[in-house]
Amino acid sequence: ERLESDPVAAQLCVLVADAMAAATLQEMGVEPDCVFGHSFGELAALVAAKVWSLEQALRIALVRARAIAAAPRGHLLALPLSEAEAAALLKQSGLPVFVTHLNAPQQTVVGGGLEAMTALLPFLADRGVKGIRLDVAGALHTPLMAEARTTLGRVLETEPLQPPTTLLLTSADNRYSSEPGEIRESLSAQLTEPVRYQRMVERLVRDGSV
């Protein structure tokens, strides 16, 4: 019950569980060819790639969560649409709502401030589109997280990172990163940039990593 009411505690538990799963596989001799994470999951991916320790990841997770909590309020809405279809509807609406996640060919998530998202619902309903509101901390991966991005970036500047021991695909720009500076930039940039998970998976398939 506490995890349901405390998103920060829930995120920390997910991070620990992910790190434990990766450590267990590595102890069994299973080493990844490549790691990447879906939004918050990138913190665990960095643990698996030995870029930083679990203790570091937990500390940064707290900084990230507090920065998000201080941002303007908002939420996310999952739509049964392609990225192009969702983007076209958002343009028609004229509302400050943004594509935040491309999870699958027909699942795109959008987000924005509370007022804009409230206005978006009847606009979508008039066009026969029904979305699912996601229970998240705010309008993640939108410009509303600009100050949170700055805060996180400032803290990451002093965080010691190691080059990854395996290929690391960063979510902010869908490219392989090995330099600590690039990894720091990606971690902070992802707060305001959309997570195009589908394209990341497609790249791994194209590159022969999966």
Residue, then its C-alpha position, 0 to 999 in steps of 0.5 A: e500500500r505504501l508503494e502505491s501512495d509513494p511514487v518515490a519509494a516505488q521507483l527506488c524499489v524498481l531500481v533495486a529490483d532491476a539492479m538485482a536481476a542484472a547482478t544475478l544474471q551476471e553472476m550466472g555468466v550471462e553478460p549483456d551485448c547491449v543495455f538501455g532503459h525506458s526513461f527511469g530504467e536508464l538508471a538501472a541500465l547504467v548499473a548493469a553497464k558498471v557506469w556507476s554503483l547502485e548507491q550512486a543510482l539511488r542517490i541520483a534517483l532521489v535528486r531526479a524525483r525531487a526535481i520532478a516534484a518541484a516542476p509544474r503539475g501535469h500528467l501523461l495520456a497513452l493513446p492508441l495511435s501512431e506517433a504521426e497520428a498523435a502529433a497531427l492531432l496535437k497540432q490540430s488542438g493548438l494545445p501545449v501538449f507534447v509527444t512523450h513516448l513512442n512505445a509501439p507502432q500504435q501506442t504513443v503517449v502525450g503529456g502536458g500541464l493540467e489545464a492543457m490535458t484537461a482541455l485535450l480530453p474532450f477534443l480527443a473524444d470528439r474525434g473518437v479517440k480514448g486515452i488512458r491516463l498514466d499514474v506518473a509524477g508529472a508531465l515527464h519528457t516535456p518542456l515543463m521539465a526544463e528546470a528539473r533537467t537543469t537541476l539534475g544536470r548540475v548534480l550530475e556534473t560532479e558525479p563520477l562515472q565510468p565508461p560502460t563495460t558493454l554497449l550503452l544505447t541512450s534514450a534521449d538521442n538513440r545513440y551508443s554512448s561511451e563517454p561519461g560526459e555524453i551519458r550525463e547529458s543524456l540522463s538530464a536531457q531525457l527529462t525534456e525529450p521524448v522516449r522513442y522506445q520503438r525506435m531504440v528496439e528497431r535500432l537494436v534489431r537493425d544492428g544485430s544486438v537482439 
